[in-house]
């Protein structure tokens, strides 16, 4: 009989415990989707985009359009790489999901780099790497780039491509 009286209490405690976990998961997902305002383009970023489009034209491919949401998402990753002092594709799934929701992207890909001092040097490095070149020459509609310097003056780059 005592177990029967405790059953409703145990059920309420269990229900409250599951509800708080579900709420945290939803909040985490919303945070991953928020997109900050895109920073103003730097000269090196404009030059990189021009070089990539010039390469695409030379291969008979369509020109890619710059896209503020893509730039904002790229900036968040470049800022992250500087913060952790590591070039990576960490958290790519979150960037992809954010661009699918906020930029109507169907396909998302990215190139990252570190330490190059000019637009020409980073684009040449990407073109000399088969997987990075595949992104540059891929079937995309839009792209943008974030280039930021760390405290030592070294550039970090995130170049994201999308197809809408």
C-alpha positions in Angstrom: 0.0 0.0 0.0 2.9 2.4 0.7 4.3 1.9 -2.8 0.9 2.7 -4.3 0.9 6.1 -2.4 4.5 6.9 -3.5 3.8 6.1 -7.2 2.2 9.5 -8.0 5.0 11.4 -6.2 7.7 9.4 -8.1 5.8 10.1 -11.4 5.8 13.8 -10.8 9.5 14.0 -9.9 10.3 12.0 -13.0 8.2 14.2 -15.2 9.8 17.4 -13.9 13.2 15.9 -14.4 12.5 15.1 -18.0 10.9 18.5 -18.7 14.0 20.4 -17.6 16.3 18.3 -19.8 14.1 18.9 -22.9 14.0 22.6 -22.3 17.8 22.8 -22.2 18.1 20.9 -25.5 15.7 23.2 -27.2 17.6 26.3 -25.9 20.9 24.8 -27.1 19.5 24.3 -30.6 18.1 27.9 -30.8 21.5 29.2 -29.8 23.2 27.3 -32.6 20.8 28.9 -35.2 21.1 32.5 -34.2 23.2 34.6 -36.7 24.9 37.8 -35.7 25.2 40.8 -37.9 27.8 40.4 -40.6 30.9 42.6 -40.2 31.9 45.0 -43.0 34.1 43.3 -45.6 37.8 43.8 -45.4 39.9 44.4 -48.5 41.6 41.0 -48.2 38.1 39.3 -48.1 37.0 41.2 -51.2 40.2 40.2 -53.0 39.7 36.5 -52.1 36.2 36.5 -53.4 37.2 38.2 -56.6 40.1 35.7 -57.1 37.7 32.8 -56.5 35.2 34.1 -58.9 37.9 34.8 -61.5 39.0 31.2 -61.2 35.5 30.0 -61.6 35.0 32.1 -64.7 38.2 30.7 -66.2 36.8 27.2 -65.8 33.4 28.2 -67.4 31.6 28.1 -64.0 29.0 30.6 -62.7 30.0 33.5 -60.5 29.1 33.1 -56.9 27.1 35.8 -55.1 28.3 37.2 -51.8 25.8 36.6 -49.0 25.7 38.5 -45.6 24.3 35.6 -43.7 27.1 33.3 -44.9 29.6 36.0 -44.0 28.2 36.3 -40.5 28.4 32.6 -40.0 31.9 32.4 -41.4 32.9 35.2 -39.0 31.7 33.3 -36.0 33.9 30.3 -36.9 36.9 32.5 -37.7 36.5 34.2 -34.3 36.2 30.7 -32.7 39.4 29.5 -34.4 41.3 32.5 -33.1 39.9 32.0 -29.6 41.0 28.4 -29.5 44.2 29.1 -31.5 43.5 26.2 -33.9 42.4 25.9 -37.5 39.5 23.4 -37.8 36.1 22.5 -39.0 34.8 22.2 -35.4 31.1 22.6 -35.1 30.5 22.5 -38.9 27.1 20.9 -38.3 25.9 23.9 -36.4 27.0 26.3 -39.2 25.4 24.1 -41.8 22.1 23.9 -39.8 22.2 27.7 -39.3 22.7 28.3 -43.0 20.0 25.9 -43.9 17.5 27.7 -41.7 18.7 31.3 -42.2 19.9 31.3 -45.8 17.8 28.6 -47.3 20.9 26.6 -48.1 20.5 23.1 -49.4 24.3 22.3 -49.6 27.0 23.8 -47.4 30.8 23.4 -47.6 33.7 25.4 -46.3 37.5 26.0 -46.6 39.5 27.2 -43.7 43.1 28.4 -43.5 45.7 30.1 -41.3 48.8 32.1 -41.6 48.6 33.3 -45.2 49.4 37.0 -45.6 47.6 37.8 -48.9 44.5 36.9 -50.8 46.6 35.4 -53.6 48.5 33.1 -51.2 45.5 31.6 -49.5 43.5 31.2 -52.7 46.6 29.5 -54.4 46.9 27.2 -51.4 43.3 26.2 -51.7 43.6 25.7 -55.4 46.6 23.4 -54.9 44.6 21.2 -52.5 42.1 18.8 -54.3 39.4 19.0 -51.6 39.6 22.8 -51.2 39.6 23.2 -55.0 36.5 21.0 -55.3 34.7 23.5 -53.0 35.9 26.5 -55.0 34.8 24.8 -58.3 31.7 23.2 -56.8 28.0 23.6 -57.7 27.2 26.5 -55.4 25.2 29.7 -55.7 26.6 31.9 -52.9 29.6 32.3 -50.7 31.4 34.6 -48.4 34.5 34.8 -46.3 35.8 35.9 -43.0 39.4 36.9 -42.5 40.5 38.0 -39.0 43.9 38.5 -37.4 44.8 37.1 -34.1 46.7 39.1 -31.4 50.0 38.2 -33.1 48.9 39.5 -36.5 48.3 36.2 -38.2 45.3 35.7 -40.4 42.7 33.0 -39.9 40.2 32.4 -42.8 36.8 30.7 -43.1 35.3 30.6 -46.6 31.8 29.1 -46.8 29.9 28.0 -49.9 26.2 27.3 -50.2 23.8 26.2 -52.8 20.2 27.5 -52.5 
